[in-house]
């Protein structure tokens, strides 16, 4: 019986060992590469943030084990890989999206010679790879995993200041709820492709939130 338990445990470790922090960080780094977000501005709009980091790493991932249930013929485990993206990644995406969208929405014309400074106080940059594993064995072991990418609920918070001739004339705070969605890994889908799909979805979500910030600012002018 002890030998069978050891075989089952080894099989479980084999199933899940490749889904640790190193693998998640590798996917993120492949998707983004080394990333930095310098201050972006033009003659009427600037974007800055104290969240930006000089760290070249694209992400930091930690792993936690929850709900490990070793029964006689059925084992269940829940591995949680929490990935924190370098804030420079979404800050850069925000800056690019805002500058492009503001141009098409006529923000410069709305400001009528005034300047606006945006400061990113909070931005979604964390997601979780949930690995819910199952192992059934009677003589032989049979295992499967339910995998999903799940975003956090952090809001996008941006403060702004409008000036004219170096005199502050208006300030405001914009809060946009995070609308990113969970992505379940399909049966037989490549995990790397699933990670790319989620990160593409994440990128589009940041762009969408950024455009909503511009819309709210225009509405408040």
Helices and strands as residue ranges (DSSP letters): H 2-16, G 17-19, H 21-32, E 40-41, E 45-48, E 59-70, E 74-85, H 87-105, H 107-111, E 115-122, E 126-137, E 141-151, E 156-164, E 167-176, E 183-184, H 191-220
